[in-house]
Amino acid sequence: MTASPTLREVLRAATIQLDRAGVDAPRNTARLLLAHALGTSKEWVIAHDDELIAPEAHARFLALVQRVVAREPLAYVLGHRPFYDLDLLVDARVLIPRPETEALVDLALVALREVSAAPFACVDVGTGSGAIAIAIAKHAPTARVLATDLSREALHVARANAARYALSERIAFVQADLLAPLAALPPVIVANLPYVARAEIEALPPEIRAHEPRLALDGGEDGLVLVRRLLTQIAQRVREGRGAAWRAAFLEIGAAQGAAALEAARTLLPEAHASMHRDLAGLDRVLVLRRG
Protein backbone atom coordinates (compact mmCIF):
# COMPACT_ATOMS: atom_id res chain seq x y z
CA MET A 1 0.00 0.00 0.00
CA THR A 2 1.46 3.36 -1.07
CA ALA A 3 1.96 5.88 1.73
CA SER A 4 0.08 9.15 1.49
CA PRO A 5 2.21 12.04 0.20
CA THR A 6 3.00 15.05 2.31
CA LEU A 7 1.46 18.46 1.73
CA ARG A 8 4.87 19.62 0.49
CA GLU A 9 4.95 16.89 -2.13
CA VAL A 10 1.46 17.51 -3.48
CA LEU A 11 2.12 21.25 -3.53
CA ARG A 12 5.30 20.77 -5.52
CA ALA A 13 3.57 18.61 -8.11
CA ALA A 14 0.62 20.99 -8.39
CA THR A 15 2.87 24.04 -8.72
CA ILE A 16 4.67 22.44 -11.67
CA GLN A 17 1.36 21.56 -13.31
CA LEU A 18 -0.09 25.06 -12.81
CA ASP A 19 3.09 26.70 -14.08
CA ARG A 20 3.04 24.60 -17.25
CA ALA A 21 -0.57 25.64 -17.83
CA GLY A 22 0.41 29.31 -17.70
CA VAL A 23 -1.41 30.09 -14.45
CA ASP A 24 -0.22 33.21 -12.64
CA ALA A 25 1.55 32.78 -9.27
CA PRO A 26 1.41 28.96 -9.43
CA ARG A 27 2.94 28.34 -5.98
CA ASN A 28 0.56 30.68 -4.18
CA THR A 29 -2.36 29.34 -6.21
CA ALA A 30 -1.48 25.77 -5.23
CA ARG A 31 -1.37 26.74 -1.56
CA LEU A 32 -4.75 28.46 -1.76
CA LEU A 33 -6.30 25.45 -3.47
CA LEU A 34 -4.84 23.03 -0.93
CA ALA A 35 -6.07 25.16 1.96
CA HIS A 36 -9.53 25.15 0.38
CA ALA A 37 -9.45 21.36 -0.06
CA LEU A 38 -8.42 20.92 3.57
CA GLY A 39 -10.84 23.51 4.94
CA THR A 40 -8.03 25.52 6.52
CA SER A 41 -5.88 28.59 5.81
CA LYS A 42 -2.92 29.09 3.51
CA GLU A 43 -0.82 29.97 6.55
CA TRP A 44 -1.65 26.62 8.17
CA VAL A 45 -0.63 24.81 4.99
CA ILE A 46 2.73 26.61 4.94
CA ALA A 47 3.37 25.80 8.61
CA HIS A 48 2.39 22.12 8.32
CA ASP A 49 3.69 21.11 4.91
CA ASP A 50 5.40 18.03 6.33
CA GLU A 51 2.05 16.46 7.30
CA LEU A 52 0.51 13.65 5.26
CA ILE A 53 -2.58 14.34 3.20
CA ALA A 54 -5.57 12.04 3.50
CA PRO A 55 -6.69 10.35 0.24
CA GLU A 56 -10.08 12.11 0.24
CA ALA A 57 -8.50 15.53 0.68
CA HIS A 58 -5.90 14.72 -1.97
CA ALA A 59 -8.65 13.84 -4.45
CA ARG A 60 -10.46 17.11 -3.69
CA PHE A 61 -7.24 19.04 -4.19
CA LEU A 62 -6.46 17.37 -7.52
CA ALA A 63 -9.96 18.16 -8.78
CA LEU A 64 -9.53 21.84 -7.84
CA VAL A 65 -6.13 21.98 -9.53
CA GLN A 66 -7.61 20.57 -12.74
CA ARG A 67 -10.23 23.33 -12.81
CA VAL A 68 -7.54 26.00 -12.57
CA VAL A 69 -5.34 24.21 -15.12
CA ALA A 70 -8.35 24.47 -17.45
CA ARG A 71 -8.11 28.24 -16.78
CA GLU A 72 -11.23 28.60 -14.68
CA PRO A 73 -10.72 31.73 -12.52
CA LEU A 74 -9.30 30.99 -9.10
CA ALA A 75 -11.98 33.11 -7.45
CA TYR A 76 -14.73 30.96 -8.97
CA VAL A 77 -12.98 27.77 -7.90
CA LEU A 78 -12.60 29.03 -4.33
CA GLY A 79 -16.07 30.61 -4.37
CA HIS A 80 -15.02 33.92 -2.87
CA ARG A 81 -12.86 36.98 -3.47
CA PRO A 82 -11.50 39.69 -1.15
CA PHE A 83 -12.54 43.27 -1.93
CA TYR A 84 -11.89 46.30 0.24
CA ASP A 85 -12.22 44.74 3.71
CA LEU A 86 -14.87 42.26 2.58
CA ASP A 87 -14.79 38.61 1.56
CA LEU A 88 -17.40 38.28 -1.16
CA LEU A 89 -19.11 35.25 -2.62
CA VAL A 90 -18.47 35.03 -6.36
CA ASP A 91 -19.32 32.59 -9.11
CA ALA A 92 -19.81 32.59 -12.87
CA ARG A 93 -22.92 34.80 -12.52
CA VAL A 94 -20.84 37.86 -11.64
CA LEU A 95 -17.69 39.68 -12.66
CA ILE A 96 -14.84 39.07 -10.22
CA PRO A 97 -14.17 42.27 -8.21
CA ARG A 98 -10.78 43.84 -8.93
CA PRO A 99 -8.53 45.83 -6.56
CA GLU A 100 -8.61 48.91 -8.82
CA THR A 101 -12.36 49.20 -8.29
CA GLU A 102 -11.76 49.93 -4.61
CA ALA A 103 -11.02 53.52 -5.70
CA LEU A 104 -14.74 53.98 -6.40
CA VAL A 105 -15.49 53.15 -2.78
CA ASP A 106 -12.87 55.59 -1.47
CA LEU A 107 -14.14 58.41 -3.68
CA ALA A 108 -17.78 57.77 -2.83
CA LEU A 109 -17.14 57.69 0.91
CA VAL A 110 -15.44 61.09 0.78
CA ALA A 111 -18.31 62.52 -1.27
CA LEU A 112 -20.94 61.09 1.08
CA ARG A 113 -19.48 63.07 3.99
CA GLU A 114 -20.51 66.24 2.20
CA VAL A 115 -24.13 65.44 1.32
CA SER A 116 -27.36 65.89 3.23
CA ALA A 117 -29.84 63.13 3.93
CA ALA A 118 -31.79 61.67 1.00
CA PRO A 119 -33.99 58.58 0.54
CA PHE A 120 -30.97 56.99 -1.10
CA ALA A 121 -27.59 58.62 -0.54
CA CYS A 122 -25.94 56.62 -3.31
CA VAL A 123 -26.74 54.47 -6.32
CA ASP A 124 -24.37 51.74 -7.52
CA VAL A 125 -25.11 51.19 -11.21
CA GLY A 126 -24.28 47.72 -12.51
CA THR A 127 -23.66 46.30 -9.05
CA GLY A 128 -22.69 42.75 -10.06
CA SER A 129 -21.58 40.95 -6.89
CA GLY A 130 -22.61 43.97 -4.82
CA ALA A 131 -18.98 44.73 -3.97
CA ILE A 132 -19.12 48.53 -4.25
CA ALA A 133 -22.57 48.96 -2.70
CA ILE A 134 -21.76 46.71 0.25
CA ALA A 135 -18.40 48.36 0.95
CA ILE A 136 -20.01 51.81 0.85
CA ALA A 137 -22.90 50.77 3.10
CA LYS A 138 -20.51 49.18 5.59
CA HIS A 139 -18.34 52.28 5.87
CA ALA A 140 -21.09 54.90 5.62
CA PRO A 141 -23.38 53.46 8.30
CA THR A 142 -26.12 56.09 7.96
CA ALA A 143 -26.38 55.87 4.17
CA ARG A 144 -28.96 53.88 2.25
CA VAL A 145 -27.76 52.55 -1.09
CA LEU A 146 -29.68 51.59 -4.22
CA ALA A 147 -27.93 48.98 -6.39
CA THR A 148 -29.10 48.21 -9.92
CA ASP A 149 -28.12 45.52 -12.39
CA LEU A 150 -29.59 44.20 -15.62
CA SER A 151 -28.78 40.61 -14.59
CA ARG A 152 -31.21 38.89 -12.24
CA GLU A 153 -28.62 36.19 -11.60
CA ALA A 154 -26.03 38.74 -10.52
CA LEU A 155 -28.52 40.27 -8.11
CA HIS A 156 -28.99 36.87 -6.41
CA VAL A 157 -25.27 36.88 -5.63
CA ALA A 158 -25.32 40.53 -4.52
CA ARG A 159 -28.20 39.93 -2.12
CA ALA A 160 -26.39 36.94 -0.61
CA ASN A 161 -23.30 39.07 -0.07
CA ALA A 162 -25.30 41.86 1.56
CA ALA A 163 -26.90 39.33 3.89
CA ARG A 164 -23.44 38.06 4.92
CA TYR A 165 -22.69 41.53 6.29
CA ALA A 166 -26.17 42.20 7.73
CA LEU A 167 -26.68 45.06 5.25
CA SER A 168 -29.83 43.88 3.50
CA GLU A 169 -31.93 46.54 5.25
CA ARG A 170 -29.79 49.40 3.93
CA ILE A 171 -29.21 48.25 0.35
CA ALA A 172 -32.08 47.96 -2.12
CA PHE A 173 -31.24 45.72 -5.08
CA VAL A 174 -33.27 46.34 -8.23
CA GLN A 175 -33.14 44.68 -11.63
CA ALA A 176 -32.96 47.62 -14.00
CA ASP A 177 -31.22 49.19 -16.96
CA LEU A 178 -28.80 51.71 -15.46
CA LEU A 179 -30.78 54.55 -13.76
CA ALA A 180 -34.17 53.51 -15.14
CA PRO A 181 -35.90 53.05 -11.74
CA LEU A 182 -34.80 56.46 -10.43
CA ALA A 183 -37.11 59.38 -11.00
CA ALA A 184 -34.62 61.69 -9.30
CA LEU A 185 -30.87 61.44 -8.84
CA PRO A 186 -29.35 60.67 -5.44
CA PRO A 187 -26.38 62.73 -4.19
CA VAL A 188 -23.72 60.19 -5.25
CA ILE A 189 -23.57 57.86 -8.27
CA VAL A 190 -20.97 55.11 -8.67
CA ALA A 191 -20.66 52.71 -11.59
CA ASN A 192 -18.30 50.01 -12.75
CA LEU A 193 -19.97 49.32 -16.07
CA PRO A 194 -18.67 47.00 -18.81
CA TYR A 195 -15.90 48.93 -20.59
CA VAL A 196 -14.03 46.38 -22.72
CA ALA A 197 -14.30 47.19 -26.43
CA ARG A 198 -16.15 44.35 -28.13
CA ALA A 199 -13.33 43.58 -30.55
CA GLU A 200 -10.87 43.24 -27.66
CA ILE A 201 -12.79 40.61 -25.69
CA GLU A 202 -11.33 37.67 -27.62
CA ALA A 203 -7.81 38.86 -26.76
CA LEU A 204 -8.47 38.73 -23.02
CA PRO A 205 -6.92 35.94 -20.89
CA PRO A 206 -8.97 32.71 -21.02
CA GLU A 207 -9.98 33.07 -17.35
CA ILE A 208 -11.84 36.25 -18.31
CA ARG A 209 -12.86 35.58 -21.91
CA ALA A 210 -14.26 32.08 -21.39
CA HIS A 211 -15.64 32.31 -17.86
CA GLU A 212 -16.66 35.80 -16.72
CA PRO A 213 -20.11 37.00 -17.84
CA ARG A 214 -19.99 38.56 -21.31
CA LEU A 215 -22.73 40.97 -20.21
CA ALA A 216 -20.34 42.35 -17.56
CA LEU A 217 -17.47 42.78 -20.03
CA ASP A 218 -18.88 44.06 -23.32
CA GLY A 219 -18.75 47.85 -23.46
CA GLY A 220 -19.75 48.07 -27.10
CA GLU A 221 -17.71 49.18 -30.08
CA ASP A 222 -15.27 51.41 -28.19
CA GLY A 223 -15.95 50.25 -24.64
CA LEU A 224 -17.78 53.42 -23.61
CA VAL A 225 -21.29 52.80 -24.94
CA LEU A 226 -22.79 52.22 -21.50
CA VAL A 227 -20.82 55.06 -19.93
CA ARG A 228 -22.30 57.44 -22.52
CA ARG A 229 -25.79 56.08 -21.89
CA LEU A 230 -25.37 56.66 -18.17
CA LEU A 231 -24.09 60.19 -18.73
CA THR A 232 -27.11 60.86 -20.94
CA GLN A 233 -29.48 59.60 -18.24
CA ILE A 234 -27.83 61.81 -15.63
CA ALA A 235 -27.99 64.83 -17.93
CA GLN A 236 -31.64 64.25 -18.74
CA ARG A 237 -32.63 64.20 -15.07
CA VAL A 238 -30.55 67.29 -14.29
CA ARG A 239 -32.14 69.28 -17.12
CA GLU A 240 -35.63 68.16 -16.16
CA GLY A 241 -35.14 69.37 -12.60
CA ARG A 242 -34.84 65.86 -11.19
CA GLY A 243 -31.20 66.18 -10.16
CA ALA A 244 -31.37 68.73 -7.34
CA ALA A 245 -29.76 66.37 -4.81
CA TRP A 246 -27.03 65.12 -7.13
CA ARG A 247 -23.48 66.16 -6.26
CA ALA A 248 -20.97 63.67 -7.70
CA ALA A 249 -20.53 60.63 -9.95
CA PHE A 250 -17.60 58.22 -10.19
CA LEU A 251 -17.41 55.92 -13.23
CA GLU A 252 -14.67 53.34 -13.68
CA ILE A 253 -13.13 53.20 -17.15
CA GLY A 254 -10.33 51.43 -18.99
CA ALA A 255 -6.80 52.80 -18.67
CA ALA A 256 -6.72 53.94 -22.31
CA GLN A 257 -10.17 55.57 -22.27
CA GLY A 258 -9.47 58.71 -20.24
CA ALA A 259 -9.47 61.25 -23.07
CA ALA A 260 -12.56 59.78 -24.75
CA ALA A 261 -14.43 59.56 -21.43
CA LEU A 262 -13.65 63.19 -20.58
CA GLU A 263 -14.80 64.29 -24.03
CA ALA A 264 -18.05 62.37 -23.63
CA ALA A 265 -18.68 63.86 -20.18
CA ARG A 266 -18.01 67.43 -21.30
CA THR A 267 -20.25 67.00 -24.34
CA LEU A 268 -23.15 65.14 -22.74
CA LEU A 269 -23.07 66.70 -19.28
CA PRO A 270 -21.56 70.20 -19.57
CA GLU A 271 -23.27 71.18 -16.32
CA ALA A 272 -20.70 69.12 -14.39
CA HIS A 273 -16.97 69.52 -13.84
CA ALA A 274 -15.25 66.45 -15.29
CA SER A 275 -11.81 65.20 -14.26
CA MET A 276 -9.84 61.98 -14.16
CA HIS A 277 -8.73 60.02 -11.11
CA ARG A 278 -5.62 57.93 -11.70
CA ASP A 279 -4.77 54.65 -10.01
CA LEU A 280 -1.58 53.82 -8.12
CA ALA A 281 0.15 53.01 -11.41
CA GLY A 282 -0.65 56.48 -12.73
CA LEU A 283 -3.23 55.16 -15.21
CA ASP A 284 -6.60 56.78 -15.88
CA ARG A 285 -9.12 54.79 -13.90
CA VAL A 286 -12.16 56.78 -12.73
CA LEU A 287 -14.11 59.50 -14.53
CA VAL A 288 -15.05 61.99 -11.81
CA LEU A 289 -18.04 64.31 -12.25
CA ARG A 290 -18.91 67.01 -9.74
CA ARG A 291 -21.89 69.34 -9.72
CA GLY A 292 -21.19 72.96 -10.49
Secondary structure, 3 states (H helix, E strand, C coil): CCCCCEHHHHHHHHHHHHHHCCCCCHHHHHHHHHHHHHCCCHHHHHHCCCCECCHHHHHHHHHHHHHHHCCCCHHHHHCEEEECCEEEECCCCCCCCCHHHHHHHHHHHHHHCCCCCCCCCEEEECCCCCHHHHHHHHHCCCCCEEEEECCHHHHHHHHHHHHHCCCCCCEEEEECCCCCCCCCCCCEEEECCCCECHHHHHHCCHHHHCCCCHHHCECCCCCCHHHHHHHHHHHHHHHCCCCCCCCEEEEECCCCCHHHHHHHHHHHCCCEEEEEEECCCCCEEEEEEEEC
